[in-house]
Amino acid sequence: MKRTGIITLVLLGILGFGVANGARQEVKNMKETKTTTAVATFAGGCFWCVESDFEKMPGVLKVVSGYTGGRGDNPTYETYAQMGYVEAVQVFFDPAKVTYEQLLDVLWRHIDPTDAGGQFADRGPYYRSAIFYHNDVQKKLAEASREALGKSGRFHKPIVTEILPFVKFYNAEEYHQDYYKKNPLRYRYYRYGSGRDQFLEKVWGKGAGALKAGPAGPAGRAEGLTKPDSATLKKRLTPLQYEVTQQEGTEPPFQNEYWDNKREGIYVDIVSGEPLFSSLDKYDSGTGWPSFTKPLEEGNIVEREDNSFFTTRVEVRSRHADSHLGHVFSDGPPPTGLRYCMNSAALRFIPREDLEKEGYGRYLTLFKK
């Protein structure tokens, strides 16, 4: 991906479909969703990121990366910039579960609407932010939303995101679709390096770059957590637990509590209790530390670049307690190809039979035969 311009998040309304090949492709996209569907079109920089952000929104049925707003037919990744297209996404949604106004709010919270020259590290007009309306209702809602954002005082520069009529949309190549799922580690490296989430946290607060997985959020009992101060943690935790979680320490391999634990259950943060991993995704990596192919709750995981020890790694921390947990590597088994290598000292294991009484009963369904 060129990664030097802008993304066009395509929120399409139910009306106003495009023409020619672009129109046929849009109708095909809509037929693939088997429920009452509306469409919206936005641009917000790299379509990998915009697609990822919108797919986490409850009520969104499908997001397609592609190109819009240009001249001529059938743009490709090699030609779209020269043809005046922008990277874009079509967001197909159930209007009974999420409104167009709510999607607009998601857009504003995941872009820099004051940047006319691109988005974050991606520079050029083909990465600029824009809203492509499909009917007069969408146009009026978009204009009102942009005006309200400008008056909110959230930004100290003018809002420059364009509001333009939708004409046609072309799907991007298949390897661009769901890129964040197909290439999770590469995507995370790219996203961190782009500066997108750092900007969003500065403007909107910590965790702004991650949408919750539902109305109640994914963190269960950890929602609303207030992290104890250092003195309290030193009393509650063992010296090793404190060193690992608060001082980025590492416990010895093969000499820790869970490296060979084979019982069914979940692993939660030792400080906050927020759910992190499941025994269903645990495997023997041969490293001597508990290893998992994926998180139980992605919303409770934060990944950061770690340049210590003269190498670049990806550190894994818990979102609510900000505990150091371990690192993630790209040498894991299928289906993810990832190895979340964790410290036992950062975790507390809750057996399947204790989930209900510990307040994690909603995870019992995972272990039904």
DAGI-V422314 format. One record per pair of residues at least 12 apart in sequence whose C-alpha atoms are under 7 Angstrom apart, sorted by the first residue. I is the first residue (numbers start at 0). J is the second residue. D is the distance in whole Angstrom. If there is no record, write none. Layout:
i:I j:J d:D
i:I j:J d:D
//
This chain:
i:2 j:45 d:7
i:2 j:121 d:5
i:3 j:120 d:6
i:3 j:121 d:3
i:3 j:122 d:4
i:3 j:123 d:6
i:4 j:44 d:6
i:4 j:117 d:5
i:4 j:118 d:6
i:4 j:121 d:4
i:4 j:122 d:4
i:4 j:123 d:4
i:4 j:124 d:6
i:4 j:125 d:5
i:4 j:126 d:3
i:4 j:127 d:6
i:5 j:43 d:6
i:5 j:44 d:4
i:5 j:45 d:6
i:5 j:85 d:6
i:5 j:86 d:6
i:5 j:117 d:5
i:5 j:118 d:5
i:5 j:121 d:6
i:5 j:122 d:7
i:5 j:123 d:6
i:5 j:124 d:6
i:5 j:125 d:5
i:5 j:126 d:1
i:5 j:127 d:4
i:5 j:128 d:6
i:6 j:42 d:4
i:6 j:43 d:4
i:6 j:44 d:3
i:6 j:45 d:5
i:6 j:46 d:5
i:6 j:85 d:6
i:6 j:86 d:4
i:6 j:87 d:5
i:6 j:125 d:7
i:6 j:126 d:4
i:6 j:127 d:6
i:6 j:128 d:6
i:7 j:41 d:5
i:7 j:42 d:2
i:7 j:43 d:5
i:7 j:44 d:6
i:7 j:46 d:7
i:7 j:85 d:6
i:7 j:86 d:5
i:7 j:87 d:3
i:7 j:88 d:6
i:7 j:126 d:7
i:7 j:128 d:6
i:7 j:129 d:6
i:8 j:40 d:5
i:8 j:41 d:3
i:8 j:42 d:3
i:8 j:43 d:6
i:8 j:49 d:6
i:8 j:87 d:4
i:8 j:88 d:4
i:8 j:89 d:6
i:9 j:39 d:5
i:9 j:40 d:2
i:9 j:41 d:3
i:9 j:42 d:6
i:9 j:87 d:5
i:9 j:88 d:4
i:9 j:89 d:4
i:9 j:90 d:6
i:9 j:130 d:7
i:9 j:131 d:6
i:10 j:38 d:5
i:10 j:39 d:2
i:10 j:40 d:3
i:10 j:41 d:5
i:10 j:89 d:5
i:10 j:90 d:5
i:10 j:131 d:7
i:11 j:37 d:7
i:11 j:38 d:3
i:11 j:39 d:2
i:11 j:40 d:4
i:11 j:89 d:6
i:11 j:90 d:7
i:11 j:132 d:7
i:11 j:133 d:6
i:12 j:37 d:5
i:12 j:38 d:4
i:12 j:39 d:5
i:12 j:133 d:5
i:12 j:134 d:7
i:12 j:137 d:7
i:13 j:37 d:5
i:13 j:38 d:6
i:14 j:133 d:6
i:14 j:134 d:6
i:15 j:133 d:5
i:15 j:134 d:6
i:16 j:133 d:7
i:17 j:166 d:5
i:17 j:167 d:4
i:18 j:167 d:6
i:21 j:167 d:5
i:21 j:168 d:5
i:21 j:169 d:5
i:22 j:167 d:6
i:24 j:169 d:7
i:25 j:168 d:7
i:35 j:93 d:6
i:36 j:91 d:6
i:36 j:92 d:5
i:36 j:93 d:5
i:37 j:91 d:6
i:37 j:92 d:5
i:37 j:93 d:6
i:37 j:94 d:6
i:38 j:89 d:7
i:38 j:90 d:6
i:38 j:91 d:5
i:38 j:92 d:6
i:39 j:89 d:6
i:39 j:90 d:5
i:39 j:91 d:7
i:40 j:88 d:6
i:40 j:89 d:5
i:40 j:90 d:6
i:40 j:130 d:6
i:40 j:131 d:5
i:40 j:132 d:7
i:41 j:87 d:6
i:41 j:88 d:6
i:41 j:129 d:6
i:41 j:130 d:4
i:41 j:131 d:6
i:42 j:86 d:7
i:42 j:87 d:5
i:42 j:88 d:7
i:42 j:127 d:7
i:42 j:128 d:5
i:42 j:129 d:5
i:42 j:130 d:6
i:43 j:110 d:6
i:43 j:118 d:7
i:43 j:126 d:7
i:43 j:127 d:6
i:43 j:128 d:4
i:43 j:129 d:7
i:44 j:86 d:7
i:44 j:117 d:7
i:44 j:118 d:5
i:44 j:121 d:7
i:44 j:126 d:4
i:44 j:127 d:6
i:44 j:128 d:6
i:45 j:86 d:7
i:45 j:126 d:7
i:46 j:64 d:6
i:46 j:86 d:6
i:46 j:87 d:6
i:46 j:88 d:6
i:47 j:178 d:6
i:47 j:179 d:7
i:50 j:62 d:6
i:50 j:63 d:7
i:50 j:64 d:7
i:50 j:88 d:6
i:51 j:179 d:7
i:55 j:210 d:6
i:55 j:212 d:6
i:56 j:210 d:7
i:57 j:212 d:7
i:57 j:213 d:6
i:58 j:92 d:6
i:58 j:93 d:5
i:58 j:96 d:5
i:58 j:97 d:5
i:59 j:91 d:6
i:59 j:92 d:4
i:59 j:93 d:6
i:60 j:91 d:6
i:60 j:92 d:5
i:60 j:93 d:7
i:61 j:90 d:6
i:61 j:91 d:5
i:61 j:92 d:7
i:62 j:88 d:6
i:62 j:89 d:6
i:62 j:90 d:5
i:62 j:91 d:6
i:63 j:88 d:5
i:63 j:89 d:5
i:63 j:90 d:7
i:63 j:170 d:7
i:63 j:176 d:7
i:64 j:87 d:6
i:64 j:88 d:4
i:64 j:89 d:7
i:64 j:170 d:6
i:64 j:171 d:6
i:64 j:175 d:7
i:64 j:176 d:6
i:65 j:86 d:6
i:65 j:87 d:5
i:65 j:88 d:6
i:65 j:168 d:7
i:65 j:169 d:5
i:65 j:170 d:4
i:65 j:171 d:4
i:66 j:84 d:6
i:66 j:85 d:6
i:66 j:86 d:5
i:66 j:87 d:5
i:66 j:168 d:6
i:66 j:169 d:5
i:66 j:170 d:7
i:66 j:171 d:7
i:67 j:84 d:5
i:67 j:85 d:6
i:67 j:86 d:7
i:67 j:87 d:6
i:67 j:167 d:6
i:67 j:168 d:5
i:67 j:169 d:7
i:68 j:83 d:7
i:68 j:84 d:5
i:68 j:85 d:6
i:69 j:82 d:6
i:69 j:83 d:4
i:69 j:84 d:4
i:70 j:82 d:6
i:70 j:83 d:6
i:73 j:169 d:7
i:75 j:171 d:7
i:80 j:125 d:6
i:83 j:125 d:7
i:84 j:125 d:6
i:85 j:125 d:4
i:85 j:126 d:6
i:86 j:125 d:6
i:86 j:126 d:6
i:100 j:140 d:7
i:109 j:199 d:7
i:109 j:208 d:7
i:112 j:128 d:7
i:112 j:158 d:5
i:112 j:159 d:6
i:112 j:160 d:5
i:113 j:156 d:6
i:113 j:157 d:6
i:113 j:158 d:5
i:113 j:159 d:5
i:114 j:159 d:7
i:115 j:127 d:6
i:115 j:159 d:6
i:119 j:193 d:6
i:119 j:194 d:6
i:119 j:195 d:6
i:120 j:193 d:5
i:120 j:194 d:7
i:128 j:160 d:5
i:128 j:161 d:7
i:129 j:160 d:5
i:129 j:161 d:5
i:129 j:162 d:6
i:130 j:161 d:6
i:130 j:162 d:5
i:130 j:163 d:6
i:131 j:162 d:6
i:131 j:163 d:5
i:131 j:164 d:5
i:131 j:165 d:5
i:132 j:163 d:6
i:132 j:164 d:5
i:132 j:165 d:5
i:133 j:164 d:6
i:133 j:165 d:5
i:184 j:329 d:7
i:196 j:208 d:5
i:209 j:298 d:7
i:211 j:298 d:7
i:217 j:296 d:6
i:217 j:298 d:6
i:218 j:273 d:6
i:218 j:274 d:6
i:218 j:299 d:6
i:219 j:273 d:7
i:220 j:273 d:7
i:221 j:271 d:6
i:221 j:272 d:6
i:221 j:273 d:5
i:221 j:319 d:7
i:224 j:319 d:6
i:226 j:320 d:6
i:239 j:344 d:7
i:240 j:344 d:5
i:240 j:345 d:6
i:243 j:323 d:6
i:243 j:344 d:7
i:243 j:345 d:7
i:244 j:322 d:5
i:244 j:323 d:4
i:244 j:324 d:6
i:244 j:345 d:6
i:245 j:322 d:6
i:245 j:323 d:7
i:247 j:323 d:6
i:249 j:342 d:7
i:250 j:342 d:6
i:252 j:286 d:7
i:252 j:287 d:4
i:252 j:288 d:6
i:253 j:287 d:4
i:253 j:288 d:7
i:255 j:343 d:6
i:256 j:343 d:6
i:257 j:289 d:6
i:257 j:343 d:6
i:258 j:287 d:6
i:258 j:288 d:5
i:258 j:289 d:4
i:262 j:350 d:7
i:263 j:278 d:6
i:263 j:350 d:6
i:263 j:351 d:5
i:264 j:277 d:6
i:264 j:278 d:6
i:264 j:348 d:7
i:264 j:349 d:6
i:264 j:350 d:4
i:264 j:351 d:4
i:265 j:277 d:4
i:265 j:278 d:6
i:265 j:348 d:6
i:265 j:349 d:5
i:265 j:350 d:7
i:266 j:346 d:6
i:266 j:347 d:6
i:266 j:348 d:5
i:266 j:349 d:6
i:267 j:346 d:6
i:267 j:347 d:5
i:267 j:348 d:6
i:268 j:345 d:6
i:268 j:346 d:5
i:268 j:347 d:6
i:269 j:345 d:5
i:269 j:346 d:5
i:269 j:347 d:5
i:270 j:320 d:6
i:271 j:320 d:6
i:273 j:299 d:7
i:274 j:295 d:7
i:274 j:296 d:6
i:275 j:294 d:6
i:275 j:295 d:5
i:275 j:296 d:6
i:275 j:299 d:6
i:276 j:294 d:5
i:276 j:295 d:4
i:277 j:295 d:6
i:280 j:292 d:6
i:280 j:293 d:6
i:288 j:340 d:6
i:288 j:341 d:6
i:288 j:342 d:6
i:289 j:340 d:6
i:289 j:341 d:6
i:289 j:342 d:7
i:289 j:343 d:7
i:290 j:338 d:6
i:290 j:339 d:5
i:290 j:340 d:5
i:290 j:341 d:6
i:291 j:338 d:6
i:291 j:339 d:5
i:291 j:340 d:7
i:292 j:331 d:7
i:292 j:335 d:6
i:292 j:337 d:5
i:292 j:338 d:5
i:292 j:339 d:6
i:293 j:339 d:7
i:299 j:317 d:6
i:299 j:318 d:5
i:299 j:319 d:7
i:300 j:315 d:7
i:300 j:316 d:6
i:300 j:317 d:5
i:300 j:318 d:5
i:301 j:315 d:6
i:301 j:316 d:5
i:301 j:317 d:6
i:301 j:318 d:6
i:302 j:314 d:5
i:302 j:315 d:5
i:302 j:316 d:6
i:303 j:315 d:7
i:313 j:326 d:6
i:313 j:327 d:6
i:314 j:326 d:4
i:314 j:327 d:7
i:315 j:327 d:7
i:324 j:341 d:6
i:324 j:342 d:6
i:324 j:345 d:6
i:325 j:340 d:6
i:325 j:341 d:4
i:325 j:342 d:6
i:326 j:339 d:6
i:326 j:340 d:5
i:326 j:341 d:7
i:327 j:339 d:4
i:327 j:340 d:6
i:351 j:363 d:7
//
